[in-house]
Amino acid sequence: MGCGASKSSHPGLRFYTSDTGVLVASHASQYGKIGPGTSKMATKDSVMYLFGNKGMAMFDVSDTAATNLPKLGVTIDGKLQYKIDTGVIGHNSGAAVVMNGDLMYLAGGKGLSVWNVQDAKNPTKIGEAIQTGILGGGGGLGGAAMLLEGNRIFLAGGKGIGVIDISSPEAPAVLGGLIDTGAINDHADIALALSGNVLYVAGGKGLAVYNIQDKDKPEKVGEVIDTNAVSNQGGAAIHIAGQNMYIAGGKGFVKLDISDPLQPVVGEVMKTGLLSDNGSVAMLAADQTLYLAGGKGLGVFDISGGDPVLKTTVDTGIISCDGPVDLKIMGDTLFVAAGKGIATFAVSSLSGPAKNI
């Protein structure tokens, strides 16, 4: 595995394209990482929305196992377009998306937008971008993360976190002021996770813990925790399974004990060979299998015993060292969207004997 990109030779590969029109392979410069960049996927009916730093693209995923996933166009000003300007994602900023019935909320370095997706193939933006005071950071950079919880959205951006009231779904309103977590910086991405009444915020400076018994007034618990996994210019991802929390970042992959949710205990960081210091990170789990993607590839882990056991690694062909990456499972297909394109794999093909790491 490595940081280059080409069509994967994995036998489970189903679909591959380098032609998304919206993803950017690198967000580095001679001065270091410019911003986290983004690759995010969301679905409604038979449509997959793909968000990158050049806009939004749509793909027909009515057959997720197909070897060809057609790109969908929309007519704008009388012309068929395959790339939609969202108005909220910056050139190097992160982005986050959540679905809420027939509405889609999209956050990026330039603000928060609301989309009507009742007709999934013709998404329509409602109103103008909302300036939350949370997103952006230096020069409109910074990561973005969102969690939907009832009629509230927890929103994190380059400036901190905040609570969004969506009681009126088409008119989100910021509640209270900006919260400086101490865990977020301009160049690294951000991850959010919930466990009961506890909100976790991971960013380039560490992990912050919040009591959200009163969801409108998150209360910070303790100091920022050094996970030893998240770097100051890389990705961040969190997955919670019972009393275990898994965090991945540019420095490694770590399990935390959250038997006391307000007092996470950091374990030993694992060097997986999958992660790069300034690359993005994506993580998801299905049952007892966890998928972890970073700047150097994709790994499949068994977490049935708590401690992750690496089963196999996959050269996806599309992940770049310092570009974005996202993962999504639809049916028996794992979708990987990264700086160099999209690749899909049969989930049933992504297994193997345990490996030492």
N, C-alpha and C positions, 0 to 999 in steps of 0.2 A: 504493500500500500504506500501511497505517497500523496503529494499535494498537486500533482498534475491532473489532467482530465482527458478522458477518452471513453468510448463506449465500453461498459463493463463486459467481461467475458463470463460472468457468473451464470451458471446454468438456469438459475431462477429468474433471470432478467425477463421482464415482459415488454416494457415500453421504455424508450429512451428518446430524448430530444435535447439538443443544445439550443434550440430556437424558441426561447420563451418570450423574448422581446422586452423583458422587465427586470431580469436578474443581473446583478453586477458581480463579477468574479472576485474582485479585490477592492478593499477599502484601505489600502496602505499607501504611504507616500515615503519620500526620503526622510521625512521627519517622524515616521512611525504611523501607527494606526490613526486614521482620520476620524473614524466613527465606527459603530458596530455593524452598520449595514443591515439589510433585512431580506429574509425569504420566509414568507408566511402563507399557509394554506388554510382555506375554509371551504365548507361545502354547503350547498342548499339544493335539495332534490338531486338532479343528475348533473349539476354544475360544480366544478371546482374553481374557486377564485384563488389566483396566485398573485401575491403582492411582493414586489421588489422595489428597488430604489428608482426604477424608471417608470413605475406605474402598476396597474392591475391588468392581468390577462385572465382569460377564462378558458376552461377545457371541458369537453364533454366526457363525463365519467359514468355514463349510464351503464357501461360494462367495464368495471374496474380491472378486470383481468385481460382486457384487450391489448393487443400489440400495437394498436394505434389509437391514440386519444386525441380526437380533432380539436383544434383551437377554435373557439367561438368568437365571432365578431359582433359588434353592435354598430348601428347606424347613428353617426353623429354628424349633424349639419349636412345630411345627404350623402355622406361617405361611410363606407364600411371600415370600421377601425378594429384592430386587434389589440390595442393597448389603450387603456383608459387612464387619464391623469386624475389621480385621487385628490390632489390639492393639499394633502397633509403629510406625505412622506418626503423627507429631505433627501439630498443626493447621497448622504452617508449615514443617515439616521436609522435607528431601529424602527420597528413597527409592531403593532399588536392588533388582533382582530378577535371579536366575540360575536356570536350569533344569538339573536333573541327573537325567536319566531320568524316573522317576516321582515325583521330589521337586522341590519348588520352595523356594528360600531367598529370604526377603524381609527387607530391612533398612530401618529408619527411625529417626527420632529417639528412639524408645522401646525399641529393641532389635532382635534378630534372631529370626525365626521360621522354622519348617520346616513345609512343607505336603505332604501326600500328594495327588498329582494323578493317580494311576493311573486313577481315574474322573474324567476331565477336567472333567465338568460338576458334580461334587460334591467340590470341594477340601476337605480335612480338615486342620485344624491339629494338629500333633503336639506335645504338651506345651505349656509356657508360653514366653513370650518370654524369650530369653537375653540377659542383661545382659553385654555384651562389654567394657565400659569404653572402647569406641572411638567408639560412636555418640552422637549428641546434641551437647552443647555447652551454651552458655548457654541455660537454660530449655528444654532438649530440642530446640533448633534444630539447625542445621548440615545440610550436605548428606550424601549417602551414595553410595557407589560400590562395586561388587564385580566381581571377576574370578575365574573358575573356572579352575584350573590343576591337572589331575590330581585328587589327593585333598586339595588345598588351595584355600582361598578367600582372596584378598587383599581385605581389607575396609577401606574408608576412611570416616570419619565426622567429625563436628565436632571431635572431640578428637585425631584423628591417624589412623594406619593400624595394622593388625595382621594376623596370619596366623591363619586358622581351619583346624583339622584336621577333615576330614570323612571320615576313614578309617572311622568309624562314621557313616554318612550321616545317620541320624536323630538323632544326638547330637553336634552340632558342638562343638568345644572350642578355646578360644583358646590359642595357643602363644606363650610369651614375654610380654613386656610391651608396653604402648602405645608407639608410635613417634611422636614429635612431628616432623612433616615440615618445619615452618616455612613450608609453602605453603598451609595450610588456615586458614580463619576460620569464624566462626559463621554468617555471612549469605550467603555465596556457595556455589554448588554445587561439586561435585568430579567430576573425571574421572580414570579410570585407563586405562593402556594398557600392553601388553607387546610387547617386541621381543626375541626370544631370551631371554637372561638379564638383561634390563634392564626395570625397572618404572618407568613415568612417572606422577607424581601432579601434577595441575593443580588449583589451588584459588584462592581469592581473593587470595592473597599471591604467587602465581607458580607455577613448575614445579620440582618436586624429582625427582631421578634416583637410582634405587637399583639396585645390583648384587644380583641374586637367584640367583646361582649356587648358594648355599645358600638354598633357598626358605623355610626356617624362620627365617632370620636376615637379612632385607634390610639391606644396607649402603649408607648414603647416600654419594653421590659428589658432591663439590663443594658449592657453596652454592646456595640457591634462585635460579632464573633468572627474570628479569623478561621475560616474553614480549611485553609491551606490548599484549597482546590481552585478557587476563582482568582483569575489574574486581573490586573488593572486595565487591560485592553482586549480581553477575550470575551467569550460567551459565558452564559450562565443558564443552568437548567436545574429544575427541582422535580423530584417525584416522591410522593409519600405513599407508603404501603404499611398500614397498621402503625406499629410503633417505630418504624424505620423511615428515615428520610434520606434520600440519595441526592447529592449535589455534584454537578459536574461543571468544570470550568477549564480555563487554559492551563492550570497547573495539575489537574488530575481529577479523580473520581473518588468520592468519599461517602461513607455511610455514617449517619448521625443517629444516635439513640434519642427518640423523642417520647419515651415512656412518661416523662414529665414534659408536656408540650412547650411549656414556657422556659425550659432549661435544657436545650439541646446539648448533647454530649458528642463531641467530634471524635470520630474514629481515625484510623490510619488511612492516609491517602494512597490510592492505587494508581500506579502508572500503567495505563492501558495500551499505550502506543497509538491511540486513536485521536488524541487531543493535541492542539497546537496552542502556544501561548497567546497568539493574537487571532486565533480563529474562532468561529462561532461554535455553538454546542446546541444539540437538540436531543431530547430524551422523551420516550414514552414507554408505557408498559401495557401488556395484554396478559391478563391472568398472572402467571409467575415468570413471564418472560419480559425482560427489559431490553429496549433497543437504545443504543447510545451512538450518536454521530458527532464527529468533530473534524478538525481540519485535516486529519490523516486517514479518515475512513469511518466505517460503520462496524459496531460490535454488537453481538447478541449475548445477553447474560441470563443465567438462571438465578432468580432471586427467591426461590422457594425456601431456602434455608436462612434467609436474611442477608448473609454475606454474598455479594455478587460473584458468580462463577462464570467466567467467559466461556461460551460454547463455540463461537465461530466469529470470524471477521470477514467483512465483505468490502472489496474494492468497488465502490459504486461508480467510479469513473467521472463523477460530476462535482465532487467536493474539492474546493481549493483551500489552501493553507489559511488564508486570511479572509475568506469570503463567508457568506451566510449559509445556514442550513436549517431545514425544517423536516419533520417526520410526521406522517399521518397514516393510519391503517384504515382501509375501506374494504370490507369483506375479507377475502384471503389475500389482499394485496397491500404491501408496504410501499407507500409513496415517499420518495426522497427528493426534495427540491433544494438545490444548492446553487452556488455561484455560477456553475458551468452547465446547468440545465436540470432536467427532471429524469429520474429513473424509477421504475416500479419493479418490485420483486414479489414472487409468490412467497407468502409467509411460510408455507409448508416446506420451502426449500432452505430456509434460514435456520438450520440446526446443525449440530455436530457434537463430537465428543468434547469434554472439558479440556481447556488449555491452561497452562501455567502462565501467569503474568507477574 
